[in-house]
Structures are given as structure tokens and as C-alpha cells.
Amino acid sequence: MLLFTPGPTPVPANVREAMSKETIHHRTPEFEAIFANARAKLFELFGTDEVVMLASTGTGAMEACVTNLCHKTLLNVNAGKFGERFGKIAKAHGLGNVELQYDWDTPANVEDVVKAVEANPDIDAVAVQISESAGGLRHPVEAIAKAVKAIRSDIMVIADGITAVGVEKIDVSDIDALIAGSQKALMLPPGLAIVGLSDAAVSKIGDGKGYYFNLASEIKKQRQNTTAYTAATTLVIGLLEMLETIEAKGGYDKLYEESAKRAEGVRAALEAIGLHVYPKSPATSMTTIDDVNAKEIRDLLKNKYGVNVAGGQDHLKGKIFRINQMGLIEDYEMAWVLNSVELALEELGRRAFDGTANRVYVESKCK
Ligand SMILES: *Cc1c(COP(=O)(O)O)cnc(C)c1O
């Protein structure tokens, strides 16, 4: 089965092999060297002043950022499941919460954020997804961050980049926390989260908040190439192998360029066979199609063509499907997926198969 969900993504064979070695102890020079190496490469990927790895899924990092960087009121953008989660985290910790809600196909409006921040002096952190995976939506995070900093420069900007880091170059000039998760663009099994932090964020963290997710404890240890608690050794070994693989394939800029071309090609291909792209500002990480036959198409892909794409949640259940574009993806695999979608449309009596989707994809990709 081809795994084409926007997380988890498939783990390359060499990365799986690297992780299949015997477990090594985390408090050893051997592991610390691997950790140091992975950490150095993460600085390059994130472009932030500090980087910490956490043994948790992405949500753990979201929680750590909220608790350590927000002391009063969190403003969060909710245009989907993951945006909603930031508000729930704030409430679960007894923090104040202001939420800006949008339809799942609609990017946040910078002016709305400005108005909300100006209206409430207690807002000391703003949290937003770069790519909201619920609908495959790209929020204007850079513009939001810039506008927020222009109002009160000490407001912490938390950017959930779980489906953006490793997909596109993120301008971190006005971002204080940039979050990534292992099982999305980094093509690793779930269980490792990474946070890039600005110097301002490190200052605000001070002695940190909480216990396991106390970022101060982790920063202190990770600067010495170790972790506060048992490191997720296997995943860190996999991460190093993955980052080396990206390097060997031409580096991050090449990866971003390939991902952008793939995204453009897939959108063009699916539109060429009459499908509709759901979000008004599509993210590079995935293409989301809304369609009356979304469920049937997804079932045909899975049961007949061996392709696993994601569906929708909540009110979008059975109404959309989402195709992954993150990571190192071979064109022939993408071509298989697009051919399968076009064949599914033929089977549903929608249009005769003539290879349009694949042709448009290849033409677009090779432009
Ligand atoms: C997957 C995802 C998360 C949640 O990550 P988990 O690893 O499932 O905890 C958060 N935000 C975005 C944008 C995601 O795509």
C-alpha cells in the first residue's frame, strides 16, 4: 500500500535500517556524538537561535510552547483541528484564551489578528499553524508574526510548522517558536517533536514551566548534547540519517523546490480532471480536494489501487480527501496516485480516463 497521507509519511528504507541497529545507551559519548550531529543539522533546518528535541508527538511540543511561552492569554487561530488544539491546551492549563475562528478553507486575516491583539493587553502569545493540516490550508504566518511584533514586540509568536518545516523555507525573523514533528515532512516514525526557539523565547522561558515539558531543563541539557530524560535514541538516529539523506539529495533548498513543484503539479493535474481544490490558500504540504464522491474515490484508491490518502475530520468527514506532498517522493509514485484518482473518476462514471492528470503533472513538474 502506498502511504500518501499527510502524516504519517513513509519512512525511507535506509532510515529504517539505521534505526534497526541495537539500542545504545543515551548517556554515552557514542550517542552524544549522534545527538550533536543531528542538533547541528537542525539549526540549519530551523534557522532559529536554539533548537530542542522532545520525546513526544507534535502535540507535546505545542503544549510545551504554550505553557512555557504564554503566561497570561493566548490568542490562537482556529481554522481546523490543529488550530483548535492550541486553544484547548491554553484552557487546560488555566490560561486566558482568545480564539479567531475561520472556516477550514479560509486563511487567517492579518487585520483580525491585529485588532484582537490591540484590544487585549493580556495577550502575551499568539499561536497559529503555518500549514493547517485539517484542510491543507496555508496561513499568512509571516505577515501575522510581523504585525504582532509591530504592536508589542514581547508577544511570543508560536508557529506550528508540523506540516511546513522541511516542506518550505520558513522566514523565522518574527517567529519565537517553530514546531516540527517527526512523522510528517521528516519522514520518520511518530514520537519525536522538535522546537526551534528565538533568543527572546529562551529569555522568556527563564526557569521554564511544568516538569516533563519544562523547556528550560531541555535547553540546558541539550546545549551539552544530552537530554533531561531518556532520549528517543532510535528516532534521533533516524533523524540524523534522514537529514543526511536530504543533504545527499541536494539539500534543503532542493527539497523545498521539489516540494513546491510537486504541489503545483498535483493541483494542476487534479484541476485538469475537473476536481476542486478545497482551501483558498493551499499549503505546499498536501492537496485537499472537496468532492461529492470523496469517500468513494478514497475507497477505490485504497481497495483497488493500493493508495492510502487521508479523508476529512468532523464536518468534513467523507467530503474531502488529502494527498501528501511532503518529503522525498518519487515522481513515479505520485504519477501512480494521480492515475488512480483519474481511473476512480472513470469508475464513478464521471469522465473517461485519458491520462490527462498524469500528463499535466509530468508537464508541470518538468517545466
Ligand atoms: C499532525 C499535526 C499535529 C499533531 O501532531 P501529533 O504528532 O499528532 O501530536 C499538529 N499540527 C499539525 C499542523 C499537524 O499536521
Ligand as a Chemical Component Dictionary entry (heavy atoms), coordinates in Angstrom:
data_LIG
# 
_chem_comp.id                   LIG 
_chem_comp.type                 NON-POLYMER 
_chem_comp.pdbx_formal_charge   0 
_chem_comp.three_letter_code    LIG 
# 
loop_
_chem_comp_atom.comp_id 
_chem_comp_atom.atom_id 
_chem_comp_atom.alt_atom_id 
_chem_comp_atom.type_symbol 
_chem_comp_atom.charge 
_chem_comp_atom.model_Cartn_x 
_chem_comp_atom.model_Cartn_y 
_chem_comp_atom.model_Cartn_z 
_chem_comp_atom.pdbx_ordinal 
LIG C1 C1 C 0 -0.091 16.237 12.743 1  
LIG C2 C2 C 0 -0.198 17.637 13.194 2  
LIG C3 C3 C 0 -0.208 17.985 14.558 3  
LIG C4 C4 C 0 -0.285 16.987 15.658 4  
LIG O1 O1 O 0 0.810  16.218 15.776 5  
LIG P1 P1 P 0 0.781  14.835 16.586 6  
LIG O2 O2 O 0 2.134  14.328 16.208 7  
LIG O3 O3 O 0 -0.345 14.022 16.060 8  
LIG O4 O4 O 0 0.661  15.155 18.013 9  
LIG C5 C5 C 0 -0.256 19.318 14.873 10 
LIG N1 N1 N 0 -0.309 20.267 13.940 11 
LIG C6 C6 C 0 -0.303 19.975 12.627 12 
LIG C7 C7 C 0 -0.379 21.087 11.636 13 
LIG C8 C8 C 0 -0.257 18.654 12.211 14 
LIG O5 O5 O 0 -0.284 18.359 10.906 15 
# 
loop_
_chem_comp_bond.comp_id 
_chem_comp_bond.atom_id_1 
_chem_comp_bond.atom_id_2 
_chem_comp_bond.value_order 
_chem_comp_bond.pdbx_ordinal 
LIG C1 C2 SING 1  
LIG C2 C3 SING 2  
LIG C2 C8 DOUB 3  
LIG C3 C4 SING 4  
LIG C3 C5 DOUB 5  
LIG C4 O1 SING 6  
LIG O1 P1 SING 7  
LIG P1 O2 DOUB 8  
LIG P1 O3 SING 9  
LIG P1 O4 SING 10 
LIG C5 N1 SING 11 
LIG N1 C6 DOUB 12 
LIG C6 C7 SING 13 
LIG C6 C8 SING 14 
LIG C8 O5 SING 15 
# 
